[in-house]
Amino acid sequence: MGAIAPPDVDEQFIADFMARLESFELPMEQFRDQVETYYLNTMLSLGNISAANFLFFGVQIIGVILMYRLNRIGFVLYIAAQIGLAFVPAVFGGFSFFGTATLGVTLFWNLIWVIIYWTQVRKFPVE
């Protein structure tokens, strides 16, 4: 729904969000400005992020369906979608230390799932 009808991000929305963000204690307080900038950029790009996620989730589900049918190209589509989904927050939020750390954690998590699928794709029949 966010890709079709992104939420309105007005000054009140941003002020409420920043007030809520300030209520959380960060483990490393020196990165507060980077975290606030990252989330502000993310909030301002909600429609674009939703559209990009919609695209990558679509490619991902097509890849999963093709893998279910034992088609190896589905694995390639799945990998491409995972890489795209990992980069979406960093591209729209910014490549600060916080954005890069988020990208690294997301890539690591997605790599775990790619490896899990890879162990099964090796068993697919060769066409």
GROMACS elastic network, one bead per residue, 0.5 to 0.9 nm:
[ bonds ]
;  ai    aj funct       b0    kb
    1     4     6  0.52091   500
    1     5     6  0.58236   500
    1     6     6  0.71909   500
    1    50     6  0.80523   500
    2     5     6  0.51725   500
    2     7     6  0.69554   500
    2    46     6  0.73873   500
    2    47     6  0.61394   500
    2    48     6  0.88973   500
    2    49     6  0.84899   500
    2    50     6  0.52437   500
    2    51     6  0.73603   500
    2    54     6  0.87789   500
    3     6     6  0.59312   500
    3    46     6  0.83103   500
    3    47     6  0.55914   500
    3    48     6  0.72057   500
    3    49     6  0.77580   500
    3    52     6  0.80344   500
    3    53     6  0.82609   500
    3    54     6  0.67649   500
    4    47     6  0.79601   500
    4    50     6  0.83264   500
    4    51     6  0.77227   500
    5     8     6  0.89067   500
    5    47     6  0.74871   500
    6     9     6  0.86990   500
    6    46     6  0.63826   500
    6    48     6  0.85217   500
    6    50     6  0.75771   500
    7    46     6  0.74380   500
    7    47     6  0.75426   500
    8    13     6  0.80548   500
    9    12     6  0.79830   500
    9    13     6  0.57396   500
    9    14     6  0.68072   500
    9    43     6  0.70763   500
    9    44     6  0.65492   500
    9    46     6  0.84224   500
   10    13     6  0.52922   500
   10    14     6  0.63969   500
   10    15     6  0.86926   500
   10    44     6  0.89688   500
   11    14     6  0.51095   500
   11    15     6  0.60270   500
   11    16     6  0.85532   500
   12    16     6  0.60533   500
   12    17     6  0.84153   500
   13    16     6  0.52337   500
   13    17     6  0.60856   500
   13    18     6  0.85915   500
   14    17     6  0.50064   500
   14    18     6  0.60196   500
   14    19     6  0.84919   500
   14    40     6  0.74118   500
   14    43     6  0.77460   500
   14    44     6  0.87392   500
   15    18     6  0.51635   500
   15    19     6  0.61121   500
   15    20     6  0.85934   500
   16    19     6  0.51088   500
   16    20     6  0.61976   500
   16    21     6  0.85735   500
   17    20     6  0.50978   500
   17    21     6  0.60943   500
   17    22     6  0.86162   500
   17    40     6  0.86656   500
   18    22     6  0.60898   500
   18    23     6  0.87173   500
   18    36     6  0.73721   500
   18    39     6  0.88214   500
   18    40     6  0.81698   500
   19    22     6  0.51292   500
   19    23     6  0.65568   500
   20    23     6  0.52508   500
   20    24     6  0.72320   500
   21    24     6  0.56556   500
   21    25     6  0.86326   500
   21    36     6  0.76366   500
   22    25     6  0.74456   500
   22    32     6  0.88541   500
   22    36     6  0.88111   500
   25    28     6  0.86793   500
   25    29     6  0.77151   500
   26    29     6  0.53787   500
   26    30     6  0.87402   500
   26    31     6  0.80967   500
   26    32     6  0.71660   500
   27    31     6  0.89992   500
   28    31     6  0.60492   500
   28    32     6  0.76549   500
   29    32     6  0.54411   500
   29    33     6  0.87398   500
   30    33     6  0.74574   500
   30    34     6  0.85705   500
   31    34     6  0.52678   500
   31    35     6  0.62080   500
   31    36     6  0.86610   500
   31    97     6  0.81683   500
   31    98     6  0.75696   500
   32    35     6  0.50842   500
   32    36     6  0.60868   500
   32    37     6  0.85344   500
   33    36     6  0.51500   500
   33    37     6  0.60858   500
   33    38     6  0.84778   500
   34    37     6  0.51044   500
   34    38     6  0.59763   500
   34    39     6  0.85921   500
   34    96     6  0.65618   500
   34    97     6  0.73396   500
   34    98     6  0.64337   500
   34    99     6  0.83629   500
   35    38     6  0.50482   500
   35    39     6  0.61896   500
   35    40     6  0.84580   500
   35    96     6  0.86660   500
   35    97     6  0.88627   500
   35    98     6  0.62254   500
   35    99     6  0.81536   500
   36    39     6  0.52826   500
   36    40     6  0.59620   500
   36    41     6  0.85338   500
   37    40     6  0.50287   500
   37    41     6  0.60646   500
   37    42     6  0.84474   500
   37    93     6  0.76433   500
   37    94     6  0.81465   500
   37    96     6  0.89732   500
   38    41     6  0.53010   500
   38    42     6  0.61837   500
   38    43     6  0.87037   500
   38    89     6  0.89207   500
   38    90     6  0.84197   500
   38    92     6  0.83130   500
   38    94     6  0.59941   500
   38    95     6  0.84840   500
   38    96     6  0.76953   500
   38    98     6  0.74246   500
   38    99     6  0.67322   500
   39    43     6  0.60290   500
   39    44     6  0.85357   500
   39    93     6  0.64549   500
   40    43     6  0.50851   500
   40    44     6  0.61977   500
   40    45     6  0.86435   500
   40    93     6  0.76277   500
   41    44     6  0.51658   500
   41    45     6  0.62533   500
   41    46     6  0.87378   500
   41    92     6  0.64540   500
   41    94     6  0.73097   500
   42    45     6  0.51742   500
   42    46     6  0.61430   500
   42    49     6  0.77284   500
   42    89     6  0.71934   500
   42    90     6  0.89341   500
   42    92     6  0.58830   500
   42    94     6  0.84783   500
   43    46     6  0.53015   500
   43    47     6  0.88359   500
   43    93     6  0.85169   500
   44    47     6  0.81297   500
   44    48     6  0.89555   500
   44    92     6  0.89008   500
   45    48     6  0.53030   500
   45    49     6  0.60125   500
   45    50     6  0.84947   500
   45    92     6  0.65359   500
   45    93     6  0.81768   500
   46    49     6  0.50715   500
   46    50     6  0.59780   500
   46    51     6  0.85232   500
   46    92     6  0.88553   500
   47    50     6  0.51565   500
   47    51     6  0.61869   500
   47    52     6  0.86433   500
   48    51     6  0.50892   500
   48    52     6  0.61168   500
   48    53     6  0.85032   500
   48    92     6  0.81603   500
   49    52     6  0.51188   500
   49    53     6  0.60088   500
   49    54     6  0.84094   500
   49    88     6  0.66653   500
   49    89     6  0.73647   500
   49    92     6  0.70650   500
   50    53     6  0.50856   500
   50    54     6  0.59625   500
   50    55     6  0.85851   500
   51    54     6  0.50076   500
   51    55     6  0.62687   500
   51    56     6  0.87532   500
   52    55     6  0.51175   500
   52    56     6  0.62652   500
   52    57     6  0.85284   500
   52    84     6  0.84279   500
   52    85     6  0.80565   500
   52    88     6  0.70196   500
   53    56     6  0.50965   500
   53    57     6  0.58365   500
   53    58     6  0.82691   500
   53    84     6  0.83209   500
   53    85     6  0.64308   500
   53    88     6  0.73581   500
   54    57     6  0.52295   500
   54    58     6  0.60387   500
   54    59     6  0.86861   500
   55    58     6  0.51388   500
   55    59     6  0.63666   500
   55    60     6  0.86375   500
   55    81     6  0.85411   500
   56    59     6  0.50328   500
   56    60     6  0.60184   500
   56    61     6  0.86335   500
   56    80     6  0.82415   500
   56    82     6  0.76444   500
   56    84     6  0.64116   500
   56    85     6  0.62419   500
   57    61     6  0.61088   500
   57    62     6  0.85355   500
   57    81     6  0.68251   500
   57    82     6  0.86604   500
   57    85     6  0.78833   500
   58    61     6  0.52756   500
   58    62     6  0.62730   500
   58    63     6  0.85931   500
   58    81     6  0.83901   500
   59    62     6  0.51548   500
   59    63     6  0.61551   500
   59    64     6  0.86934   500
   59    77     6  0.63374   500
   59    78     6  0.69671   500
   59    80     6  0.81101   500
   59    81     6  0.59294   500
   60    63     6  0.50039   500
   60    64     6  0.61888   500
   60    65     6  0.86399   500
   60    74     6  0.84129   500
   60    77     6  0.64407   500
   60    79     6  0.80551   500
   60    80     6  0.80199   500
   60    81     6  0.52787   500
   60    82     6  0.73916   500
   61    65     6  0.60959   500
   61    66     6  0.85052   500
   61    77     6  0.89742   500
   61    78     6  0.77490   500
   62    65     6  0.51351   500
   62    66     6  0.61583   500
   62    67     6  0.85659   500
   62    74     6  0.69784   500
   62    77     6  0.75424   500
   62    78     6  0.79424   500
   63    66     6  0.51012   500
   63    67     6  0.60971   500
   63    68     6  0.85289   500
   63    71     6  0.88301   500
   63    72     6  0.89275   500
   63    73     6  0.73241   500
   63    75     6  0.59626   500
   63    76     6  0.73689   500
   63    79     6  0.85432   500
   63    81     6  0.84958   500
   64    68     6  0.60752   500
   64    69     6  0.86298   500
   64    74     6  0.61179   500
   64    75     6  0.73553   500
   64    77     6  0.83537   500
   64    78     6  0.66665   500
   65    69     6  0.63930   500
   65    70     6  0.87464   500
   65    71     6  0.87812   500
   65    74     6  0.72195   500
   66    70     6  0.63774   500
   66    71     6  0.52320   500
   66    72     6  0.74362   500
   66    73     6  0.71726   500
   66    75     6  0.78536   500
   66    77     6  0.89980   500
   67    71     6  0.51129   500
   67    72     6  0.62872   500
   67    73     6  0.76035   500
   67    75     6  0.62514   500
   67    78     6  0.88508   500
   67   117     6  0.89707   500
   67   121     6  0.76715   500
   67   124     6  0.87312   500
   68    71     6  0.73979   500
   68    74     6  0.84384   500
   69    72     6  0.89419   500
   69    74     6  0.87948   500
   70    74     6  0.81859   500
   70   121     6  0.77786   500
   70   124     6  0.57350   500
   70   125     6  0.72669   500
   71    74     6  0.58401   500
   71    75     6  0.78295   500
   71   121     6  0.86424   500
   71   124     6  0.74294   500
   71   125     6  0.83608   500
   71   126     6  0.89062   500
   71   127     6  0.83920   500
   72    75     6  0.54893   500
   72    76     6  0.71519   500
   72   121     6  0.67759   500
   72   122     6  0.89414   500
   72   124     6  0.71958   500
   72   125     6  0.87175   500
   72   126     6  0.83726   500
   72   127     6  0.87890   500
   73    76     6  0.51365   500
   73    77     6  0.63892   500
   73    78     6  0.86120   500
   74    77     6  0.50661   500
   74    78     6  0.60627   500
   74    79     6  0.86442   500
   75    79     6  0.61919   500
   75    80     6  0.86292   500
   75   114     6  0.83802   500
   75   117     6  0.76586   500
   75   118     6  0.77288   500
   75   121     6  0.73242   500
   76    79     6  0.51486   500
   76    80     6  0.62374   500
   76    81     6  0.86440   500
   77    80     6  0.50935   500
   77    81     6  0.61538   500
   77    82     6  0.86273   500
   78    81     6  0.51410   500
   78    82     6  0.62053   500
   78    83     6  0.87368   500
   78   114     6  0.79502   500
   79    82     6  0.51054   500
   79    83     6  0.62749   500
   79    84     6  0.86057   500
   79   110     6  0.86460   500
   79   111     6  0.87658   500
   79   114     6  0.66504   500
   80    83     6  0.52654   500
   80    84     6  0.61921   500
   80    85     6  0.86166   500
   81    84     6  0.50169   500
   81    85     6  0.59977   500
   81    86     6  0.85200   500
   82    85     6  0.50920   500
   82    86     6  0.61621   500
   82    87     6  0.87396   500
   82   107     6  0.79403   500
   82   110     6  0.60889   500
   82   111     6  0.82562   500
   82   114     6  0.81770   500
   83    86     6  0.51579   500
   83    87     6  0.63839   500
   83    88     6  0.88411   500
   83   107     6  0.70848   500
   83   110     6  0.77476   500
   84    87     6  0.52425   500
   84    88     6  0.62212   500
   85    88     6  0.53817   500
   85    89     6  0.77777   500
   85   106     6  0.84645   500
   85   107     6  0.89107   500
   85   110     6  0.89255   500
   86    89     6  0.69000   500
   86    90     6  0.77008   500
   86   102     6  0.85111   500
   86   103     6  0.59301   500
   86   104     6  0.83202   500
   86   105     6  0.87769   500
   86   106     6  0.54546   500
   86   107     6  0.57403   500
   86   110     6  0.76308   500
   87    90     6  0.53339   500
   87    91     6  0.59697   500
   87    92     6  0.86325   500
   87   103     6  0.63290   500
   87   106     6  0.84613   500
   87   107     6  0.83554   500
   88    91     6  0.52702   500
   88    92     6  0.62796   500
   88    93     6  0.82406   500
   88   103     6  0.87522   500
   89    92     6  0.54064   500
   89    93     6  0.54947   500
   89    94     6  0.77826   500
   89    99     6  0.74209   500
   89   102     6  0.79280   500
   89   103     6  0.74649   500
   90    93     6  0.50236   500
   90    94     6  0.51922   500
   90    95     6  0.56758   500
   90    96     6  0.84121   500
   90    98     6  0.88764   500
   90    99     6  0.50900   500
   90   100     6  0.66404   500
   90   102     6  0.72618   500
   90   103     6  0.60968   500
   91    94     6  0.55520   500
   91    95     6  0.68912   500
   91    99     6  0.84009   500
   92    95     6  0.86956   500
   93    96     6  0.84464   500
   93    99     6  0.65214   500
   94    97     6  0.89275   500
   94    98     6  0.85198   500
   94    99     6  0.57663   500
   94   100     6  0.81341   500
   95    98     6  0.74589   500
   95   100     6  0.54124   500
   95   101     6  0.89031   500
   95   103     6  0.87151   500
   96    99     6  0.50351   500
   96   100     6  0.59987   500
   96   101     6  0.84090   500
   97   100     6  0.51309   500
   97   101     6  0.60135   500
   97   102     6  0.85356   500
   98   101     6  0.50464   500
   98   102     6  0.61214   500
   98   103     6  0.85410   500
   99   102     6  0.50707   500
   99   103     6  0.61450   500
   99   104     6  0.86461   500
  100   104     6  0.61281   500
  100   105     6  0.86647   500
  101   104     6  0.50281   500
  101   105     6  0.62273   500
  101   106     6  0.85234   500
  102   105     6  0.52627   500
  102   106     6  0.60791   500
  102   107     6  0.85018   500
  103   106     6  0.51441   500
  103   107     6  0.60035   500
  103   108     6  0.85208   500
  104   107     6  0.51375   500
  104   108     6  0.61275   500
  104   109     6  0.86399   500
  105   108     6  0.51061   500
  105   109     6  0.62148   500
  105   110     6  0.86083   500
  106   109     6  0.51105   500
  106   110     6  0.60706   500
  106   111     6  0.84139   500
  107   110     6  0.50785   500
  107   111     6  0.59253   500
  107   112     6  0.86700   500
  108   111     6  0.50088   500
  108   112     6  0.64563   500
  109   112     6  0.52912   500
  109   113     6  0.68505   500
  109   114     6  0.89468   500
  110   113     6  0.52006   500
  110   114     6  0.62202   500
  110   115     6  0.86663   500
  111   115     6  0.60993   500
  111   116     6  0.85375   500
  112   115     6  0.52361   500
  112   116     6  0.63016   500
  112   117     6  0.88238   500
  113   117     6  0.62483   500
  113   118     6  0.84597   500
  114   117     6  0.51684   500
  114   118     6  0.59477   500
  114   119     6  0.87053   500
  115   119     6  0.62781   500
  115   120     6  0.89174   500
  116   119     6  0.54824   500
  116   120     6  0.71313   500
  117   120     6  0.53332   500
  117   121     6  0.62015   500
  117   122     6  0.88840   500
  118   122     6  0.62890   500
  118   123     6  0.89744   500
  119   122     6  0.58419   500
  119   123     6  0.75579   500
  120   123     6  0.54664   500
  120   124     6  0.71212   500
  121   124     6  0.51888   500
  121   125     6  0.87672   500
  122   125     6  0.83310   500
  123   126     6  0.88049   500
  124   127     6  0.89299   500
